[in-house]
Amino acid sequence: MPRHVAIVMDGSGRWAQRRGLARTEGHGAGEESLVDTTYGALAVGVKALTVFAFSTENWRRPVDEVRYLMNFNRGLLERRQHELNADGVRIVFSGRRDWRVPKSLLRRMDEAAELTKKNTDLTLNIAFNYGGRAEIVDAVRDLVKEKVPVKKIDEKSIRERLYHPELPDPDLVIRTSGEYRISNFLLWEMAYSELIFTDVLWPDFRREDLFAAIREYQHRERRFGGVDE
């Protein structure tokens, strides 16, 4: 069983457009996918689930869609944080907390993290205003601020300054909607992750799709650069 699964939740806009709906309707439909997948991960013993909710590049989308996503994510936390807390899920966030993120959303994020901080059954890591390159840049900036000597800068020192160094690297990364790219997601952490791409659009994704990906993962050989004897 993978300890850590990460998902690029892609295809919500296309899901809506194929039904003659606004793109934002697809994002709304994806809430049930997120909740069902989270409980699926909890049921089979996955310890960490990271989902790509909003990237540093997503600010380029139409203003109305960005505004909807800000309000949707705030509402999602309001609706679901107590339910997830009751079921032992710890909620954390990865990404930059800069001026572009509404203060009301930052408050909700802090409330969810504080409410659930003692839970240990599953960590739900929501990558919001997140970029893999930005995460590495921020880690290097911390090294500079701390005046770490050059000779002491190595993989360990960089990893310790990532957004959530306590989480293991993802064993399995899933991308929905049939796209074959990683889109600046967990660039440092997925160095040896197994990648699975599915044609299922995110609003149609359910725990059964997660289980299918895990079954495929379990048939992979992970050698981490070595050779099986």
SVG drawing of the C-alpha trace seen along z (x, -y; Angstrom):
<svg xmlns="http://www.w3.org/2000/svg" viewBox="-25 -41 57 53">
<polyline fill="none" stroke="black" stroke-width="0.4" points="0.0,0.0 1.4,-3.4 2.0,-5.6 1.5,-8.8 -0.7,-9.4 -0.7,-12.7 -3.3,-13.6 -3.5,-16.3 -7.2,-16.9 -7.6,-17.8 -10.5,-18.0 -13.2,-19.8 -13.6,-22.5 -13.9,-20.0 -16.4,-18.0 -18.6,-21.0 -18.2,-22.1 -19.2,-18.7 -22.4,-19.2 -23.0,-22.7 -22.3,-24.1 -20.0,-26.9 -16.5,-25.8 -17.1,-26.7 -19.9,-24.0 -17.2,-21.4 -15.2,-22.7 -18.2,-22.5 -18.9,-18.9 -15.3,-18.0 -16.1,-18.4 -17.8,-15.0 -14.8,-13.5 -12.4,-15.0 -14.4,-13.8 -15.0,-10.3 -11.4,-9.9 -10.2,-11.1 -12.4,-8.6 -11.3,-5.9 -7.7,-6.7 -8.6,-6.6 -10.3,-3.3 -7.4,-1.4 -4.7,-2.9 -3.0,-5.5 -1.4,-7.9 -1.1,-11.0 -3.1,-12.4 -1.9,-15.5 -4.2,-17.1 -3.4,-19.9 -6.2,-22.4 -4.8,-25.7 -1.4,-26.4 0.7,-29.5 -0.1,-29.5 -3.8,-29.3 -4.0,-33.1 -3.8,-33.5 -7.3,-32.1 -10.3,-34.4 -11.0,-36.6 -14.5,-35.2 -13.1,-31.6 -10.4,-32.6 -12.9,-34.4 -15.2,-31.4 -12.3,-29.1 -11.4,-31.3 -15.0,-31.3 -15.4,-27.6 -12.3,-26.6 -13.4,-28.7 -16.8,-27.2 -15.4,-23.7 -13.5,-24.1 -16.6,-25.5 -18.7,-22.6 -16.2,-19.7 -13.6,-20.5 -15.7,-19.3 -16.7,-16.1 -13.1,-15.3 -11.9,-16.2 -14.4,-13.8 -13.0,-11.0 -9.3,-11.6 -8.1,-13.6 -5.5,-16.2 -5.8,-19.1 -2.6,-21.0 -1.8,-23.3 1.2,-23.6 1.8,-26.8 2.6,-30.5 0.6,-32.7 1.0,-35.9 -1.2,-39.0 -3.2,-37.3 -4.9,-34.9 -7.9,-36.5 -7.5,-37.0 -10.8,-35.4 -9.6,-32.2 -6.3,-32.3 -8.3,-32.5 -10.4,-29.4 -7.2,-27.5 -5.7,-28.3 -8.9,-27.3 -9.0,-23.9 -5.3,-23.3 -5.7,-24.2 -8.9,-22.2 -7.4,-19.0 -3.8,-19.3 -3.9,-16.4 -5.4,-13.9 -3.2,-11.0 -5.3,-8.7 -4.7,-10.6 -3.1,-13.8 -4.9,-15.7 -2.4,-18.1 -4.1,-20.7 -1.7,-22.3 -3.1,-25.8 -1.3,-28.7 1.4,-26.0 4.1,-25.5 6.9,-23.0 9.5,-25.5 8.2,-28.1 8.6,-25.5 12.2,-24.9 12.9,-28.6 11.3,-29.2 13.5,-26.5 16.7,-28.0 15.6,-31.5 15.3,-30.1 18.8,-28.6 20.1,-32.0 18.1,-33.8 19.5,-31.4 23.1,-31.9 23.6,-28.2 27.3,-27.6 27.6,-26.4 29.3,-23.1 26.2,-22.3 23.7,-22.7 22.7,-19.3 19.5,-17.4 18.7,-16.9 19.0,-20.6 16.8,-21.6 14.2,-18.9 14.0,-20.1 12.8,-23.5 10.1,-22.3 6.5,-23.2 5.8,-19.9 9.1,-18.0 7.4,-15.7 5.4,-14.0 7.0,-11.1 7.6,-11.6 4.6,-10.4 4.8,-6.8 2.1,-7.2 1.1,-10.3 -2.2,-10.2 -3.2,-12.6 -6.8,-12.6 -8.3,-13.7 -5.8,-11.9 -3.1,-14.6 0.5,-13.3 2.4,-15.9 3.2,-16.9 2.5,-20.6 4.9,-21.9 3.6,-19.6 5.8,-18.3 9.0,-18.5 11.3,-17.7 9.2,-15.1 8.2,-13.0 11.7,-12.1 11.0,-8.4 7.2,-8.4 5.2,-6.0 3.1,-7.9 -0.4,-6.8 -2.4,-8.7 -6.2,-8.1 -8.7,-9.3 -11.3,-9.8 -12.2,-13.5 -11.8,-14.7 -15.6,-15.2 -16.1,-11.5 -13.2,-10.2 -14.2,-8.1 -12.5,-5.9 -12.9,-2.9 -10.6,-4.8 -8.1,-5.4 -8.2,-1.7 -7.6,-0.8 -4.5,-3.1 -3.2,-1.5 -3.6,2.0 -1.6,0.9 1.0,-0.6 1.3,2.6 2.4,4.4 5.2,2.0 8.8,2.6 10.4,-0.2 14.2,0.0 15.2,-3.7 18.1,-3.5 19.3,-0.1 19.0,3.3 17.0,6.3 19.3,9.3"/>
</svg>
